[in-house]
Amino acid sequence: MATTRATAEEPEQPQEPEQAAEREPAPAPEQPQGRSAVRSLLRLWPYVRPVRARLSVAAFIAIIASCVGLVIPLVLKWMVDGPVADRDPAGVWLGALYLLLLGLAEALLFGLRRWLVARPLAGVEASMRADLYRHLQRLPVSFHDRWASGQLLSRATTDLMLLRMFLAFPLTFLLVNAVTIVVGVIIMLVQDWTLGLVILGPAVPVMVTCVVFEKKYAKVARLAQDQVGDLTTVVEESVLGIRIIKGFGRHRSQARAFRELSRTLRGTELRKARLLSVIWGVIVTLPELAIGAALILGVVQVADGALSAGTLVAFLSIALALRWPVDSIGFLLAMSQEAATATERYFEVMDEQPESHRTEPRSNGGTPIAPAARPAAAEPSDAGGGLRFHDVTFRYPDAAPGTTPTLDHIDLHIRPGESMALVGATGSGKTTLTALVPRLHEVTSGRITLDGHDITEMPRESLRALVAVAFEEPTLFSATVGENVLMGAHPDAGEAELNRALAIAQAEFTHALPQGTATEVGEQGLSLSGGQRQRLALARAVVGRPRFLVLDDPLSALDVHTEAAVEAALRRVLAETTALIVAHRPSTVLLADRVALLSGGRIAAVGTHHELLRTHAEYAHLMSGTEEDER
């Protein structure tokens, strides 16, 4: 699932639809040595613990219900050897009443068990899903760069559904069926120990089959669940990229690629079915043969007078009652293995270290060193400082060892209240540099300070309250215009702040929408034009009046007239903040007080726009619009 970064500067670009669909499915991670399904499932205990009492009561009720079912053959024995043999109609009717009452009790107890587990297990699933979502929000950007979104989606949906089903059925009935089998075997041995030993004959081969099945099924189950994640990724990419697919007429190749992935998943599911059919065949056939042998031996004993007819009826009835607990072992084990792999997949994500734990300083080589004791982070002061990069080096975590850093020994100072434009050729590292300020990535070495305070010493919430960001690719959510913009404001912000931000971003078009700023913009904001989305993203960045503003080419999608109006309003905002602006056009560069030229991951020059035009050839080339050769 790791991806190769195409350039040092730009974030990973979406693949062309056909390429995305035709990539190889992500291989299942290697199973750890000594893998234990039980050990994996025990990790669910923190979520199950709050409802353990209700689940325990439900399991106890299920055991009682199963044992009630085993009493029925004993009533049959009494009826055959008593009222039936004595031709006593009243006794037969009484026995029928007993059987009816036992059957009703068994049904009611199983219904009660179902009612007891439904609500708490729905709560367990909801709690796990909420924890996963919350954890995903706290994981660093580098994690999301490596993981396909479909894999994460399948863990939040399919895997959690498997876990709820496991807790509701296999977890309980593995225990219930084991108790039922033990109690039933004891009753049969008490009735006639020779017939009981015949019934117990298949026990050893069945257990050996279960052990072999468990190991093989675990690998195939994991592979299938990973392939579901790959398929989910392709579906998601195809839906989000539907305009590209239709625009280039690639629907047939997309459908063909999807069919290939579906066929691969189908083959894996058939392997699962074959394994399940083998164990089921063994588990069903051997006990049936044992019951047949017990029937023949029992009939002979009844004919010889060594066994009563009622005892044989009771014995065979118990044996038949145990068929379901024995037959169900196969698919209960299968569901347990799927639940174990689902648990492993869930905790693969939950075990990733969140951002809030990644504040340790780093050595020049990028290896974490022991953190020193730090005082509590202080709020930045208003006096002096600004935004400063101190000998910052950055290399992406997935970069090959020994490769040139994306950013190499960056020293840059943006003074308080100053705006600095960051200019450079494509791939020079501009976007990466801006991502370091709000700590979307962690520096490999060096440090960044805001008003003299190291950003790694600040809680991320405080840091991101001070720094607002507008990315070149504007991302909107399936929410109203107002909700999207006010995402960048403090919780108490209202209509006044919203209207001010919309005015600065020249986004008054929102008032003409069907429900004004209460209009839903739809998934990814695709109901709006690119320029409209970019203006809303800019409004979101300025609505909170941030002390530090980082803008990644915020005007690239605007027409000339709108750009001029936005620039005029933006100048007023920049006068009140310290800003770093990635710029590609002279009009955007002129918004800044000074310009920094980034070349090959290093700061090549710093000065005003006119100074760099006169003194630096590379800058003049960039501003003139001519393409430089790739370096």
N, C-alpha and C positions, 0 to 999 in steps of 0.2 A: 504494500500500500504506500510505500514511500515513493515520492516523485522526484524527478530530476529537474532542477531549477534551470530555466532557460537563460535568464540574465541575472546579473547581480543586483539590479535595481528593482525591476518590476516584480510584483507579486506573481505567483504562479498563475498563468493564464489558462482558461478552460480549454480542454482539448476540442478539436473539431469533432462533431457528433459521431461521425463514422469511426474515427480513431478511438473515441471514448468507449464506444460499444464493442469494438472488436479487440480490445485489449484482453490479455489473459486474465482469467479470474484469479483473485488473490489467493495464494496457497494457504492452507490452514497452518497455523503455527505448530511447530513441533511439540508433540506431547511430552511433558516433563517425565523424566525417569521416575518410576514408582508412582505413576498417576493413580489417584484413588478417588473414585466417584464419591465415596462417603466423605473424604476430607474436603472435596470441593463443595458438596452440599452443606457441610457444617458451617460454611461461611454465611449461609442464610440466617443463622441463628439470631443475630442482632435484630433482624426484621421480624422474625417469627416470635421472639421472646415476649413482646407485649400481648400477643394473642395466644400464648402457649396454654393458658388455662382452658380457653374455649376449645382449642384443638384437641387437648387431652380429653376433655369431656366427650367431644365428638367421637374420638377413637374408642373410648371406653364404651360408649353407647353402641358403636358398630360391632365391637367384640361381643357385647351382650346379645345383640340382634343375631349375629352368626351362631352363637351358642344356643340361642332359642331355636334356630333352625335345626341344630343337631338333636334337640329333644324330640322333634317330630318322629324320627325313626323309632325311638324308644316307645312312644305312644302306639306306633304301628305294631311293634312287637307285643305290647300288652293286648292290643285288639285281636291279633291273630291267634295268640296262645290262649286268650281269655274268651271274650264274647263271641268271636267267630267260631272258635273250636267248640264252645258250649252252646252255640246257636241261641245267643241271647240278644234279641233285637234292641232292647233298652240299652245294653252295654255298648252295642255298635253305635247307636245314636249319641251316647255320651262321649265315646271316643271321637266321633266326627265333630262334636262341639269343641272338644279339646283341640283338635287339629285346626279348626277354624280360628279359635282364639289365639293359638300360637302363630298362625300365619298372619293374622291382623297385627299382633304385637311385633312380629319381625318387620312387617312393612312400615308400621308407625315409627319404630326405632330408627330404621334407615332413613325415613323422611326427616325425622328430627335431626339426625346427624348432618344431613345435607343443609338444613336450615341453619345449623350452628356454624358451619364453616363458610357459608357464602359471603356474609358481610365482612368478617375479619380478613379473609384472603383477598377480597377486592381492595381492602385497605392496605394490605401488605404490598400488592402490586402497585397501587397508586403511590405509596411511600417510596418504593424502589425507583419508580419512574421519575418522581420528583427529585430524588437525590441524584439520579443520573443526569437529569437536565441541569440541575444546579451545579453539579461538578463540571459538566461540559462548559458552562459559562466561565468557570474559574480556570480552566486549563489554558496553557499558553498558546499563542498563535502557531508556534512550531508544531504542536500536536495536531492541530486542525489542518496544517499543511500536509502532514503525513497520512492522515486517515481519510478514507473515502466517506462522504456523508451517508451513503447508503448503508455502509457497515454500522455506523452509529445508529442510524434509524432502525435497522433490523434488531439491534440490541435493545432499543427502547420499546419495541413493539412485539415482534415474534418471540424473542427470547424471554421476555417477561411474561408473555402469555403462557409459554411452556412451563415456566416456574410456578405460575398460579395453578395450572392444571396438575402439576406434580404435587403441590402442597394439598390440593383438594382431594386427589384420588390416590395416586401410587403411594405417597408417603403414609397415608392412613392404612391402605389395604395391604401393603406389604406386611405391616404389623398384624392387622386383623386376620389376614389369610394364614399367616404363620401360626398364630394362636389357634385358629380354627382347625388347621391341619393337625397340630399337636393334640388338641382336645379330642378331635375325631379319631385319631390313631389310638389314643389311650382307650376310648370307648370301645373301639373294635377289638383291641387286644383283650379287654375285659370280657367281651362277649365270647370270643374264641381266639386264642392266641395263635393257633396254627394258621387260620385264615388271615389274621393280622400280619403275620410274617410274610405271607404271599403278597399281600397288598404293599408291604414295605420293600419288596424286592427291587423295584425300579428306582428307589431313592438315590442310590449312589450314581448311576449313569446320568440321571436327571441333573444332579448337582454339578457333575463334571461338565456337562453340556452348558449349563448356565455360566460357569466360570469362563469357558472358552468363548461363548457368545458375548459376554460382557466386554472382553478385551477388543474383539473385532468390531462390535457394534459401536463402541465409543469413538473409534477413528472415523468410521463412515458418518456417524451422526455429526461430528465436528465439521467434516468436510461439507456436508449438506448445508449446515447452518451458515458457514462462511460463503457458500455459493449463493444462498438466499440474499446475503448482504451485497454481493457483487451484482446480482440481478436488480436489487432495489436501487443501487447506485445508477445503473444504466437507465432505469425507468425515470428516476429523478432528473438525470441530465437531459434525457430526451424531452421531458415535459418542459423544463426550464429553457431548453434550447430549441423549442418547437419552431420559432421564427426562422432560425438558421436552417433547420431541417427542411422546412417548406420552401424557404427562399432558394436553396440549392438543389431542391428536388431529391433529397437523400432519404426519403421515407422507405424506399425499398431496401436500401443497404442497411438502414437502421433495423427494419423488421427482420432482415436476414441475420444480422448480428445478434439480435434479441433471441431469435429462434435457436441459434447455436448455444447461447448461454442456457436457455431453457432446456435444450436437449441434454446438455451436460448435467444440469441439476436433475433432470428426469432419470438419467443413468445412475446417478448417486442414490436417488430415492428407490430405484429398483434394486440396487445392491442392498439397501436397508431391508426392503421387502423380502429379498431372498434369504438374508440372514434370519429374519423373523420367522419366515416359513419353516426353516430348518429346525429352529429350536421349538417352535410350536408343534411341528410334526413329531419330534422326539417326546415332548412333554405330554402330548395328547395320546400318542400311540402306546407308549410303555405302560401308563396307568390303565389304559383300556384292556391291554393284554392281561395285566395283573387282575383286574376285576373279572375278566372272563375265566381265568384260571381259578379264582376264588369261588366263582359261581359253580363251576364243575365240581370242585372239591366239596363245596357246601352241600350240593344236591346229593352227592354220594353219602356224606355224613348224615343227612336227613333220612335218606333211604335206609341207612344202617341203624337209625334210631339214636345216633350219637349226638345229634343236634336237633333242636326244635325248629319247626317251620318259621315261627315268629322270630327266633334269633337270626335265622338266615335272612329273613325279610329286613330286619333291623340293620343287620350287617351290610347288606347290599345297598340299602337306602342311605346309610351313612357314607359308604364308598362313593355312591353317585352324588351325594351332597358335597363331597370333597372334590369333585371333578372341577367345579368352577374355581375354587381357590388354587388348585394345582395348574389348571389350564391357563389361568391368568398370569402365572409367573413370568411367562415370556414377554408379554407386552408391558407388564409392570416394570420389568427390568429395562425394557427398551425406553419407556418413558422416563425412567430414572436416569438412564445414561444421557438422554437428550437434555434433561434438566441439569445434569452435572456439567455438560458442555455449555449449556446456556449460562450457568453460573460462572464458569470460567471466562466466557466471553464478556459477561457483565463486569466482572471484577478486573478484567484486563484494562478496561477504561477507568474504573474507580480507583485502581492502584496507581494510575498516572499521577505525578506530583503536580498539584495545582499551583497557580501563580503565587498565592499568598505564602507558600513555603520556599519560594525561590529567591531569597534576598541575600544569599551568601556572596561575599566578594569572590572575584575570580583572579587567578594569576594570569600572567601574560600569555601563557599557553592555553588558557581557556579551561583549565582544570580547577574545580572548586577547591578552595583552601579553607582551613578551619576558620569559621567566623569569629571575629573578636567580639567582646562584649560591647554593645552599643547603647547609648542613651536613648531614651524615647525620642521619636522624631519630633522635631519642633516645626511649627508652622513657618513658612517662609516669611521673612520680614520684607517690608516695603523698601527699605534702604539698600540700594546697591545690588549688584549681583547680576540679574538678568538670567538668560539661558546660556550655559557654557558647556562645551565639550572639552574634556581634559584628556588628551592623548587616547582617544577612543579607538579601539580596534574591534571589528565584528566579523565573525565567520559563522555561516549557517550551520546548525547542528548536524545536518545531513551532508555537509561538504566532505569530500574525500580528504584524508589526512595529507598535510603538506601542500594543499592548494593555497593560492594567494587569497588573503582575506578580502571580503567584499568591501570593507572599510578599513583603512590602514592608518593608524596614528592621526586621527582627526583632532585638530585643535581649532576651535571656533568659538567666538564670543559674540552673542547678540545682547547688546546693552539694554538696560531697562527702558521700556517705551520705544525701542527701536524695531523696525521691520527689516528683515534681511531676506533677500531672494536667494534661492539655491538653484543654480543653473548647472547643467551638465548634459553630456550626450546620453542617449539611451543606454542603460546598462552601467552607468557610472556609480550608482548606489544612492540616488537621491531619495527614493521612496523608502529604502531601508533605513537611511539616516533619520528620516522623520518618524519612522515607527519606533525608534529607540527612545524618543522623548516620553511618550505615555507608557513605556515599557511593554509594548506589544512583543518586542524581542528584548533579550537581555544582552548587554554588552559582553564581549569576550574578555576585554581588559580595558582599563581606563575607567573614567566615571563621567557622569553628566550631573550638573548642578542647576538648580533653580533658586535664584536669589541666594546663592552660597550654600544651599543644602543639597546633599547627595540624594538623588531621587530613589536610590535603593533603601534609604533610611526612612522613607515616607510610606505610610500605608497606601496601597494602590488607590483606595477610595479617595484619599486626600489628594494624591497626585492627579488623578483624572478629573477631580473637581477643579483643579487649577489649570489644567491643560485641555483645550478643546481641539478636536481634529476634524478636518473635512478631507475625505479621500477623493482621488481623481475619479474612481468608480463609485458613484453614489448608490448606497444601498438603502432602500426603504422597506418597511415591513407592512404586513397585511393589517393596517390600522388606519385611523383617520389622519388627515393632514396635520391636525393639531397635535395628535399623539406622537407622530413622527418627529415633528420639530421640537416639541417640549421635552423629548428624550434627552436633549442636551442642557436642560435647565434644572434648577433646584426644584424640589417637590412642590413648593408653594407657588410656583410660577403660574400665571394665569393669562387672560386674554391680552392684557397690555403688553407683556413681554413677547407673546406670540406675534402680535401685530407689528411690534417694532422689528423683530427679526425678519418677518416676511417683507417689510418695507426695505430693509437693508439689502436683502437678497433679490429685490425686485421680483418678488413672488406673489404680488397682489392678484395674479390670475386665480389663486385659490379661492378668492371670494366669489368668483363667477362660477365655480363648480356647483353641481346640483344641490349639495347640502353645505356649501361653503367649506370652512375648515373642518367641518365634521364629516366630510366626504371620505369614504374608504378608498385608498389608492390601489388596493389589490396587491397580489403577490409580487414582490420585487419592485412595486411601483410601476409596472409595465403599462398601466393604463395612461401614464403621462409620457411626455416626450423626454428625450435625454437632457435637454436644457432645463426643462421644468424640474426633473429629478435633481439635477445638480444644484439648482437654486434652493430647493428644499433642504438639501444636505448642507449648503452654506448657511442657511437660516438656522439649522440645528446647531452648527458650530458656534454661531455668534449669540444665540438666544440667552445663554447663561452669563454674558459679559465676562468671559474668561480672562485671567491674568496673563496666560500664555496661549497663543493661537498657532496651530500648525496646519497649514493649508497645502494640500498636494494638488497643484495645478487646478484650482477650484473653478476656473472660468473656461475650461477647454471646450465645453459643449455649447457655449453661448454664441449667439449671433453678434455682429459688431455693435449694433445699437444697444442691445441689452447689456453687453459687456461693458460698454461705456457707462451706463447708468449704475450697474453694480459696482464698478470701480469707484465712482464718485461717492456712493454710500459707504463702501468698504474703507475708504480713506479715513472717514470719521471714526470707524471702529478701530483701525490700526493705530490711530493717535492715542488710544486709551489702553493699549495692550502691547505686549512684547511678542513679535510674530516671526515665524519661519515659514517662508512661502516657496514651494517648489514651482518654478516658472519655466515655460518654454517659449513664451512670446514676449517681445519687448513691452507691449502694453501692460502685461502683468508685472514685469520686472520694474517698471517705473512706479509701481505702488510702493516699492521698498526704499528704505534709506540707503542701504548698501547691498552689495551682491557678493556671494561666495561662489566661485567656480569649482565644481567637483569633477575631477578627472582621474579615471583609473582607481577610484576608491580613496583618493587623497584630495585635500584642499589645495588647488593649484594657485589660486589668487583670491584676494578679497579687496573690494574697493567699490566706488560708485559705478553706475552703469557707464557713464561717459569715460571715466578713467580706464575701465577694462576694455572698452571699445578701442581706445587709442593704444593701449599697452599690451594687449594679449590677443594673439592671432586666433587661438581656439575659440575664445569668447566671441570675437567678431564673426567667425564662421557660424557659430550657433545662432547668433542674433540675426545674421543675414539670411538664414533659412537654408543654407547649403548643407548638404550631408557630409559628414566626415567619414573617412574610411574607418572600417572596424579595426579596433586595436587588438 
